[in-house]
Amino acid sequence: MSFKPLTIITSKTLVLQAANIDTDQIMPAKFLSMTTKAGLGEHVFANLRYGPDGELTDHTLNSEAGKACEILVAGHNFGCGSSREHAPWGLTDYGFRVVISSEIADIFRSNSLKNGLLPIVIEKSAHQWLLDHPGEEVTVDLKTCELRLPKNGGSYKFSVDSFSRHCLMEGLDEMGYLLGQDAAITEFEARHG
C-alpha cells in the first residue's frame, strides 16, 4: 500500500485541548468491523461530531475550516488505550497528515507511522503555544525534522526514526517498501541461492 508522500506540510491547526484522548475516542469500537480505510474519516471522533440522534454537532471537526486542516494538535498523552489501526486510518481518511502533542502513546505512534500519519512529540512550551493558538498556520518539515511556528514563534526539532521518515517521504508503507526492493532481493537470491 502507499499514501501521499509527506515532506513539507504548511497548514492551519485544528486543536483538541483535552488530555488523554484514547483510541476509543478517536475511533469508537462500534466502527472497528470496517475493513477498509475509505470512509473511516466520517467516524473519527464520532462522539464529538454527532449528537444522540446522529445529527452533526457544531464541533470544529464538522466545520469547513476544520476539514481543511492537515495538522491536529492534541492535549497531552494522545492515542493512549488499546491498539487499533482504525484510529490512524480514520484520522488520515478525515484529512490529517500530522498529529502533534507533548506525549503520544507508543502503540498509536507505531500504528500511525505505518499508515502515513506523522506523530510529533514536541517540547511543552511549543505544545502549549499551539494549544493556546488554535487555527494558526504552522509548517512541518520532515526533511529537517522541524516544526516552524508563525510570528517568530521559532522552530522546534522533533525526532522520527530513519526508516519511518524514509517511508513517509516516499509515500510507502512497510509492504510497499519491501515490494520496492524486489530487484535487490532477486539479485541477492541469484548470488546466494
C-alpha positions as CSV (number, residue, x, y, z in Angstrom):
1,M,0.0,0.0,0.0
2,S,1.0,3.5,-0.5
3,F,-0.1,7.0,0.5
4,K,0.6,10.6,-0.5
5,P,4.3,11.4,0.3
6,L,4.9,13.6,3.2
7,T,7.8,16.0,3.1
8,I,6.7,19.6,4.0
9,I,3.2,20.5,5.1
10,T,2.0,24.0,5.9
11,S,-1.5,24.0,7.3
12,K,-3.7,25.7,9.9
13,T,-4.1,23.6,13.0
14,L,-7.2,22.0,14.5
15,V,-6.8,21.9,18.2
16,L,-8.3,19.4,20.7
17,Q,-7.3,20.7,24.1
18,A,-8.3,17.5,26.1
19,A,-5.5,15.3,27.5
20,N,-5.6,11.5,27.5
21,I,-7.6,11.2,24.2
22,D,-7.6,7.5,23.8
23,T,-8.1,5.4,20.7
24,D,-11.7,4.6,21.6
25,Q,-12.4,8.4,21.5
26,I,-10.6,8.7,18.2
27,M,-12.4,5.7,16.6
28,P,-15.2,4.2,18.7
29,A,-15.3,0.4,18.9
30,K,-18.6,0.1,17.0
31,F,-16.7,1.1,13.8
32,L,-13.9,-1.5,14.2
33,S,-15.7,-4.0,12.0
34,M,-15.0,-1.9,8.9
35,T,-12.2,-3.5,7.0
36,T,-11.3,-0.7,4.6
37,K,-9.8,2.7,5.3
38,A,-12.1,4.6,2.9
39,G,-15.0,6.2,4.8
40,L,-13.5,5.9,8.3
41,G,-12.9,9.6,8.4
42,E,-16.7,10.1,8.8
43,H,-16.5,8.2,12.1
44,V,-13.3,9.7,13.6
45,F,-14.2,11.4,16.9
46,A,-17.8,10.4,16.4
47,N,-18.8,11.1,20.0
48,L,-17.8,14.8,19.5
49,R,-19.1,15.2,15.9
50,Y,-22.5,13.6,16.2
51,G,-25.4,14.0,18.7
52,P,-27.5,11.2,20.2
53,D,-29.8,11.2,17.1
54,G,-26.9,11.1,14.6
55,E,-27.1,14.8,13.7
56,L,-23.9,16.8,13.2
57,T,-22.9,18.9,16.1
58,D,-21.3,22.4,15.8
59,H,-17.9,20.9,16.8
60,T,-14.9,22.4,14.9
61,L,-14.3,19.0,13.3
62,N,-17.5,19.5,11.4
63,S,-16.7,22.9,10.1
64,E,-15.3,23.6,6.6
65,A,-12.3,25.3,8.3
66,G,-11.7,22.1,10.5
67,K,-11.9,19.8,7.5
68,A,-9.2,21.9,5.7
69,C,-6.7,21.3,8.5
70,E,-4.0,18.7,7.9
71,I,-2.4,19.2,11.3
72,L,-4.1,18.1,14.5
73,V,-2.8,19.5,17.8
74,A,-4.0,17.4,20.8
75,G,-3.6,17.5,24.5
76,H,-1.0,15.5,26.5
77,N,-0.9,11.7,26.1
78,F,-2.7,11.4,22.7
79,G,-3.6,8.0,21.4
80,C,-3.5,6.1,24.7
81,G,-5.6,3.0,25.3
82,S,-5.9,-0.1,23.1
83,S,-4.1,-0.7,19.9
84,R,-6.3,-0.1,16.9
85,E,-5.1,0.7,13.4
86,H,-8.6,2.2,12.7
87,A,-7.6,5.3,14.7
88,P,-4.8,6.5,12.3
89,W,-6.8,5.1,9.4
90,G,-9.7,7.4,10.4
91,L,-7.5,10.4,11.1
92,T,-5.8,10.1,7.6
93,D,-9.1,9.5,5.9
94,Y,-10.5,12.6,7.5
95,G,-7.5,14.5,6.1
96,F,-5.0,14.8,8.9
97,R,-1.3,14.2,7.9
98,V,0.3,15.2,11.2
99,V,-0.6,14.9,14.9
100,I,1.3,17.0,17.5
101,S,1.3,16.5,21.2
102,S,3.6,16.7,24.2
103,E,3.2,12.9,24.5
104,I,1.9,10.3,22.1
105,A,1.3,6.7,23.2
106,D,3.9,4.3,21.7
107,I,1.4,1.9,20.1
108,F,-0.5,4.7,18.5
109,R,2.7,6.2,17.3
110,S,3.8,2.9,15.7
111,N,0.4,2.4,14.0
112,S,0.5,6.0,12.7
113,L,3.9,5.7,11.2
114,K,2.9,2.6,9.3
115,N,-0.2,4.2,7.9
116,G,1.0,7.6,6.6
117,L,0.3,9.7,9.7
118,L,3.3,11.6,11.3
119,P,3.0,11.7,15.1
120,I,5.2,14.5,16.5
121,V,6.1,14.9,20.2
122,I,7.2,18.5,20.8
123,E,8.5,20.2,23.9
124,K,6.0,21.5,26.4
125,S,6.5,25.2,25.7
126,A,5.9,24.8,21.9
127,H,3.0,22.5,22.6
128,Q,1.3,25.0,24.9
129,W,1.8,27.7,22.3
130,L,0.0,25.6,19.8
131,L,-2.8,24.8,22.3
132,D,-3.2,28.5,23.0
133,H,-3.3,29.5,19.3
134,P,-5.8,27.2,17.5
135,G,-6.1,27.7,13.8
136,E,-2.6,29.2,13.4
137,E,-0.7,28.2,10.2
138,V,2.4,26.1,11.0
139,T,4.9,24.2,8.9
140,V,6.1,20.7,9.5
141,D,9.3,19.9,7.6
142,L,10.0,16.1,7.6
143,K,13.2,16.6,5.7
144,T,14.8,18.6,8.5
145,C,12.5,17.2,11.3
146,E,11.5,20.6,12.3
147,L,8.2,22.3,13.3
148,R,8.1,26.0,12.5
149,L,5.7,28.3,14.3
150,P,4.4,31.6,12.9
151,K,5.0,35.1,14.1
152,N,8.6,34.5,15.1
153,G,7.4,31.6,17.3
154,G,10.6,29.8,16.5
155,S,11.3,26.3,15.2
156,Y,11.5,23.1,17.2
157,K,13.2,19.8,16.3
158,F,11.3,16.5,16.6
159,S,12.5,13.0,16.1
160,V,11.4,10.2,13.9
161,D,13.3,7.0,13.1
162,S,15.1,7.0,9.8
163,F,13.1,4.1,8.3
164,S,9.7,5.6,9.1
165,R,11.0,9.0,7.9
166,H,12.1,7.5,4.6
167,C,8.7,5.6,4.1
168,L,6.7,8.7,4.9
169,M,8.7,10.9,2.5
170,E,8.3,8.2,-0.3
171,G,4.7,7.5,0.5
172,L,5.3,3.9,1.3
173,D,4.1,1.6,4.0
174,E,6.3,-1.4,5.0
175,M,4.9,-3.7,2.3
176,G,5.4,-1.0,-0.3
177,Y,9.0,-0.6,0.8
178,L,9.6,-4.4,0.6
179,L,8.0,-4.6,-2.9
180,G,10.3,-1.8,-4.0
181,Q,13.3,-3.9,-3.1
182,D,12.3,-6.7,-5.5
183,A,15.3,-6.2,-7.8
184,A,17.8,-6.3,-4.9
185,I,16.1,-9.4,-3.4
186,T,16.2,-11.2,-6.8
187,E,19.9,-10.2,-7.2
188,F,20.7,-11.5,-3.7
189,E,18.9,-14.8,-4.3
190,A,20.8,-15.2,-7.6
191,R,24.1,-14.7,-5.8
192,H,23.4,-16.8,-2.7
193,G,20.7,-19.2,-4.0
